[in-house]
């Protein structure tokens, strides 16, 4: 049995290409209209190159322009008449962490307890999730998978864990991982006296004093954790590791209290956003707002504090009963006009594929078209500190690209090809398989 197993392993090794062989292949995508979403190059007007060429080697973009020499031995892909865009970026999702929301065994978004700053989303991501190929087929090439993410921002443990940035392709999480952490998820506690009771399917009113007491206790605990993290960091700097007990949670909070790592604060109401901004300013934390349903009400404050917003889906109901029906659509345009940096996200796994349409719907309500495109490509990369790697078609950046037959913000557009880390990847997915299956039914 052992001999047979060894022989099988050797045969398999002979059939599988050596590691890195595929990455060394050079591709030249020629003839497409290239939307670089980058500052104009010499002799170019705007960020669009008509009938240009993109050359990719070892996972990176090595050349882009209208007059580009194609390296000898490169595989030339003729994409004449098509469009090339940077791969789309879902900047706050649950991809790989949840499969079927109603089946708890397939949901791994949080752990027990309110304070889990040391947990990495990457440790729980399931690379074989069926949602990943579906999202990839619609142009999403990389995404932030965030732990403890409530619906559209909010809910879940107070400190949910570290959000991880992944490519949407790979057999293992090691192959998918871009950054283990792009920020600590903080689900800001809300002062809400009216809640929905699922057991009775009715609203339940609670005394404000009771709600405020719970809120103050949570904020007090959060302050204590941050203060303990500061003392722990000081002790670690002054003394040797043998002199004190190692505490993973406090170690994880170290970059946060130093301002080296961001906090992704999930909050939606005006009051919660104001409270979160005040708290983060007082504590010296680098804040990114996630959700932001009522961010339009505090846009001057967000601009003043230079706090970017990762917006919840535009295709959602108003936050409050008396809010205008179209406020979710106009919110992005209002924030951008006020000078607030924005990005779009789906806060989900099964709906990650709808990311371009969340941005597209905002265009009809005041957000400039190119700004909408950048809000799902370049801006999230800049906000999350990976603007040097992703977000635009520039020399030196990772070659995450999509080839389309039109504007990706339009629902009628088809994604023809997807490149991740400079390699063409399959656009096959379960949705397409089921479509073909039932379309062929006699």
C-alpha positions in Angstrom: 0.0 0.0 0.0 2.8 2.4 0.9 4.6 1.6 -2.4 1.4 2.2 -4.4 0.9 5.5 -2.6 4.4 6.6 -3.3 4.2 5.8 -7.0 0.9 7.7 -7.3 2.4 10.7 -5.6 5.4 10.7 -7.9 3.1 10.4 -11.0 1.1 13.3 -9.7 4.2 15.4 -9.1 5.3 14.7 -12.7 2.0 15.8 -14.1 1.8 19.0 -12.1 3.9 21.9 -13.4 6.7 23.1 -11.1 5.7 25.9 -8.7 6.2 29.4 -10.3 6.2 28.1 -14.0 2.8 29.7 -14.7 3.8 32.9 -12.9 6.7 33.4 -15.3 4.5 33.4 -18.4 4.2 36.7 -20.2 0.8 37.9 -21.5 0.1 40.8 -23.8 -3.5 42.0 -24.0 -3.7 43.9 -27.2 -6.3 46.2 -29.0 -8.7 47.0 -26.2 -9.9 50.3 -24.8 -8.0 50.5 -21.5 -9.5 52.4 -18.5 -6.4 52.8 -16.4 -8.1 55.0 -13.7 -4.7 56.4 -13.2 -3.2 59.9 -13.8 -2.7 60.6 -17.5 0.6 59.5 -19.0 2.6 61.6 -21.5 0.6 62.2 -24.7 -2.6 60.8 -23.2 -5.8 62.7 -22.4 -7.6 61.4 -19.4 -7.3 57.9 -17.9 -8.5 56.0 -21.1 -6.1 54.6 -23.7 -7.7 53.9 -27.1 -6.6 50.6 -28.7 -3.8 50.0 -26.1 -1.8 47.1 -24.9 -1.2 45.8 -21.4 1.8 43.5 -20.8 1.8 41.2 -17.7 4.8 39.3 -16.3 5.2 37.4 -13.1 1.9 38.7 -11.7 2.7 42.4 -12.3 1.9 45.0 -15.0 5.2 45.7 -16.8 3.9 47.9 -19.6 0.7 49.8 -20.6 0.1 52.2 -23.4 -0.9 52.8 -27.0 2.6 52.1 -28.4 3.9 49.2 -26.3 6.5 46.7 -27.6 5.4 43.2 -27.0 8.1 41.0 -25.5 9.4 38.0 -27.5 7.7 34.8 -26.5 4.7 36.6 -24.9 1.2 35.0 -25.4 -0.7 37.7 -27.3 -4.4 37.9 -26.5 -6.4 39.9 -29.0 -9.1 41.8 -27.2 -9.9 44.3 -30.0 -13.3 45.9 -29.5 -13.4 45.1 -25.8 -12.6 47.1 -22.6 -10.0 46.5 -19.9 -10.6 47.7 -16.4 -8.8 47.2 -13.1 -10.3 44.3 -11.2 -13.2 45.3 -8.9 -12.6 45.5 -5.2 -15.3 44.6 -2.6 -13.9 46.5 0.3 -16.1 44.9 3.0 -17.5 41.4 2.5 -18.0 38.1 4.1 -16.6 36.1 1.3 -15.3 32.7 2.4 -16.7 33.1 5.9 -20.3 32.2 5.2 -22.0 29.9 2.7 -25.7 29.5 3.6 -26.8 32.1 6.1 -29.6 29.9 7.5 -27.3 27.0 8.2 -25.1 27.9 11.2 -22.6 25.2 10.4 -21.6 27.1 7.3 -21.2 30.5 9.0 -17.9 31.3 10.6 -18.0 35.1 10.9 -17.4 35.5 14.7 -16.3 33.8 17.9 -17.8 33.8 21.4 -17.1 36.9 23.4 -17.2 40.6 22.7 -13.4 41.2 22.4 -11.5 39.2 19.8 -9.0 41.6 18.3 -6.4 38.8 17.7 -8.6 36.7 15.4 -7.8 36.9 11.7 -10.5 36.4 9.1 -8.0 34.6 6.9 -7.8 31.7 9.4 -11.5 30.9 8.8 -11.8 31.6 5.1 -12.9 28.6 3.0 -11.2 28.9 -0.4 -13.7 26.5 -2.0 -16.7 28.6 -1.2 -19.2 28.7 -4.1 -19.7 32.4 -3.7 -16.2 33.2 -4.7 -16.4 32.0 -8.3 -19.8 33.7 -8.7 -18.3 37.1 -7.5 -15.2 36.6 -9.7 -17.3 36.0 -12.8 -18.8 39.4 -12.4 -15.4 41.1 -12.2 -14.6 41.1 -8.5 -10.9 40.0 -8.3 -10.1 40.9 -4.7 -12.0 41.6 -1.6 -11.8 42.3 2.1 -13.3 39.5 4.2 -14.4 40.9 7.5 -15.2 39.0 10.7 -18.1 39.8 13.0 -19.8 41.7 10.2 -23.4 42.5 10.9 -26.0 43.3 8.3 -24.7 46.3 6.3 -22.4 47.3 9.1 -23.1 47.0 12.8 -24.0 44.1 15.1 -21.9 41.2 16.3 -19.0 41.3 18.8 -17.6 44.7 19.7 -14.1 43.8 18.5 -14.9 41.2 15.8 -11.3 40.6 14.7 -8.9 41.5 11.9 -10.3 41.9 8.3 -8.2 40.2 5.7 -7.6 41.2 2.0 -7.7 38.2 -0.4 -7.5 37.5 -4.1 -10.6 35.6 -5.3 -8.6 32.8 -6.7 -6.4 30.1 -5.1 -6.5 26.5 -3.8 -5.4 27.6 -0.3 -5.7 30.7 1.8 -1.9 31.2 1.4 -2.3 31.5 -2.4 -5.2 33.9 -1.9 -3.9 36.2 0.8 -2.8 39.7 -0.1 -2.7 41.2 3.4 -3.5 39.2 6.6 -5.0 42.4 8.1 -6.2 45.7 6.7 -7.9 46.8 9.9 -9.6 45.8 13.1 -13.4 45.5 12.9 -15.2 47.4 15.6 -19.0 46.9 15.6 -20.0 50.2 17.3 -22.8 49.7 19.9 -26.0 51.5 19.1 -28.3 53.5 21.3 -31.6 52.1 20.0 -34.6 51.6 22.3 -36.8 50.1 19.7 -35.8 46.6 18.5 -37.5 43.8 16.6 -38.3 40.6 18.5 -38.1 37.7 16.1 -39.8 35.4 18.6 -43.0 37.4 18.6 -42.5 39.1 15.2 -43.1 42.5 16.7 -41.3 45.6 17.9 -40.1 45.8 21.5 -39.5 49.1 23.4 -36.8 49.3 26.1 -36.2 52.1 28.6 -33.5 54.5 27.4 -31.8 54.4 30.8 -31.3 50.6 30.3 -30.0 51.0 26.8 -27.6 53.8 27.8 -26.3 51.8 30.7 -25.4 48.9 28.5 -23.8 51.3 25.9 -21.6 53.0 28.6 -20.5 49.6 29.9 -19.3 48.5 26.5 -17.5 51.8 25.7 -15.9 51.6 29.2 -14.6 48.1 28.5 -13.3 49.2 25.1 -11.4 52.1 26.7 -9.9 49.6 29.3 -8.7 47.3 26.5 -7.0 50.1 24.6 -5.4 51.4 27.7 -4.2 47.9 28.7 -2.8 47.5 25.1 -0.8 50.8 25.5 0.7 49.6 28.9 1.5 46.2 27.4 3.3 47.7 24.4 5.4 49.9 26.8 6.3 46.9 28.9 7.3 45.0 25.8 9.6 47.8 24.7 11.3 48.2 28.1 11.6 44.7 29.3 12.4 41.3 27.9 9.6 38.9 26.8 10.5 36.5 29.7 9.5 39.1 32.3 5.7 39.2 31.5 3.1 36.8 30.3 2.3 37.0 26.6 -1.2 38.2 25.8 -2.3 37.8 22.2 -5.3 40.1 22.4 -3.2 43.0 23.7 -0.5 42.3 21.1 -3.1 42.5 18.3 -4.2 45.9 19.6 -0.7 47.3 19.6 -0.7 48.5 15.9 -4.2 50.0 16.5 -3.2 52.1 19.5 0.0 53.2 17.7 -2.1 54.4 14.7 -0.2 52.0 12.4 -3.4 50.0 11.7 -6.9 51.2 11.0 -10.1 50.5 12.8 -13.1 49.6 10.6 -15.9 51.0 12.6 -19.3 49.7 11.6 -22.0 52.3 12.3 -25.0 53.6 10.5 -27.0 56.2 12.4 -26.0 59.8 12.8 -25.7 59.5 16.6 -23.5 56.4 16.4 -21.3 57.9 13.8 -20.7 61.0 15.8 -20.0 59.0 19.0 -17.6 56.8 17.1 -15.7 59.7 15.6 -15.4 61.5 18.9 -14.2 58.3 20.6 -11.6 57.5 17.9 -10.3 61.1 17.9 -9.9 61.0 21.7 -8.1 57.7 21.5 -5.9 58.7 18.5 -7.2 55.8 16.4 -7.1 55.7 12.6 -10.8 55.4 11.8 -12.5 54.1 8.6 -16.3 54.2 8.8 -18.1 51.1 7.5 -21.8 51.2 6.7 -22.6 54.9 6.9 -26.3 54.9 6.1 -26.7 58.4 7.6 -23.2 59.6 6.8 -24.7 62.4 4.7 -25.9 64.0 7.9 -22.4 64.3 9.2 -20.4 64.8 6.0 -18.8 68.1 7.3 -17.5 66.2 10.3 -16.2 63.3 8.3 -14.5 65.8 5.9 -13.0 67.7 8.8 -11.5 64.6 10.4 -10.6 63.1 7.0 -12.5 59.9 7.8 -13.2 57.7 4.7 -16.4 55.8 4.3 -16.9 52.3 3.0 -20.6 52.5 2.1 -23.3 49.9 2.6 -25.2 48.8 -0.5 -27.2 51.5 -2.3 -29.8 48.8 -3.1 -31.3 48.8 0.4 -34.2 50.4 2.2 -33.9 53.8 4.0 -32.4 53.7 7.5 -35.4 55.4 9.1 -39.1 55.5 8.4 -39.1 59.2 7.5 -35.9 59.1 5.3 -36.4 59.9 1.6 -36.8 56.7 -0.4 -33.7 57.5 -2.6 -31.3 58.6 0.2 -29.3 55.4 -0.1 -28.7 56.3 -3.8 -27.9 60.0 -3.2 -25.7 59.4 -0.1 -22.5 58.6 -2.1 -22.8 61.7 -4.3 -23.4 64.0 -1.4 -20.4 62.6 0.5 -18.1 62.9 -2.6 -19.3 66.4 -3.3 -18.4 67.3 0.3 -14.9 66.0 -0.2 -15.3 62.7 1.8 -13.4 59.7 0.4 -15.8 56.8 -0.4 -15.8 53.2 -1.5 -18.6 50.8 -2.1 -19.0 47.4 -0.5 -21.6 44.6 -0.2 -21.1 43.5 3.4 -22.1 40.0 2.2 -21.0 36.9 0.4 -23.9 35.9 -1.9 -24.4 39.5 -3.0 -20.8 40.3 -3.6 -21.4 39.9 -7.3 -23.7 42.9 -7.3 -20.9 45.3 -6.3 -20.7 47.2 -9.7 -24.5 47.8 -9.6 -24.3 49.3 -6.1 -21.9 51.9 -7.6 -23.9 52.2 -10.8 -27.1 53.1 -9.1 -25.4 56.1 -7.4 -24.4 57.6 -10.7 -28.0 58.4 -11.5 -28.3 60.3 -8.2 -25.3 62.6 -8.5 -22.1 60.6 -8.3 -19.9 61.2 -11.4 -19.4 58.0 -13.4 -15.6 57.9 -13.1 -15.9 58.5 -9.4 -18.2 55.5 -9.1 -15.7 53.3 -11.0 -12.9 54.5 -8.8 -15.0 53.8 -5.7 -14.9 50.1 -6.5 -11.3 50.0 -7.7 -8.8 52.7 -6.8 -10.3 54.4 -3.8 -10.8 51.3 -1.6 -7.2 50.3 -2.3 -6.0 53.8 -1.2 -8.3 53.8 1.8 -7.1 50.4 3.0 -3.4 51.2 2.4 -2.8 49.0 -0.6 -2.9 51.7 -3.3 0.6 50.8 -4.3 -0.5 47.3 -5.2 -4.1 47.5 -6.6 -6.8 49.8 -7.9 -5.5 51.0 -11.3 -3.7 49.8 -14.4 -0.2 51.1 -13.8 3.3 49.7 -14.2 4.4 47.8 -11.1 0.9 47.0 -9.7 -0.6 43.6 -9.4 -2.2 42.5 -12.6 -5.7 42.1 -11.4 -7.7 42.9 -14.6 -11.0 42.3 -16.2 -11.9 42.3 -19.9 -15.5 43.3 -20.6 -17.8 44.1 -23.6 -19.0 47.4 -22.0 -19.3 49.4 -18.9 -19.0 47.2 -15.8 -21.6 49.4 -14.0 -24.2 48.3 -16.5 -26.1 45.1 -15.7 -26.1 44.1 -19.4 -22.3 44.1 -19.6 -20.5 40.7 -19.7 -17.1 40.0 -18.2 -15.3 38.1 -20.9 -12.0 37.4 -19.1 -10.5 37.8 -15.6 -6.8 38.0 -14.7 -5.7 37.6 -11.1 -2.1 38.0 -10.2 -1.3 38.1 -13.9 -3.0 34.7 -14.7 -6.2 34.1 -16.6 -8.7 32.5 -14.3 -12.0 30.7 -15.0 -15.3 32.5 -15.0 -17.3 29.3 -14.6 -19.5 29.3 -11.5 -22.5 27.6 -10.0 -24.9 30.1 -11.3 -23.8 29.5 -14.8 -23.8 25.7 -14.3 -27.4 25.8 -13.1 -28.4 28.1 -15.9 -27.0 25.7 -18.5 -28.5 22.7 -16.7 -32.1 24.0 -16.7 -31.7 25.7 -20.1 -31.0 22.2 -21.6 -34.0 20.6 -19.9 -36.2 18.8 -22.5 
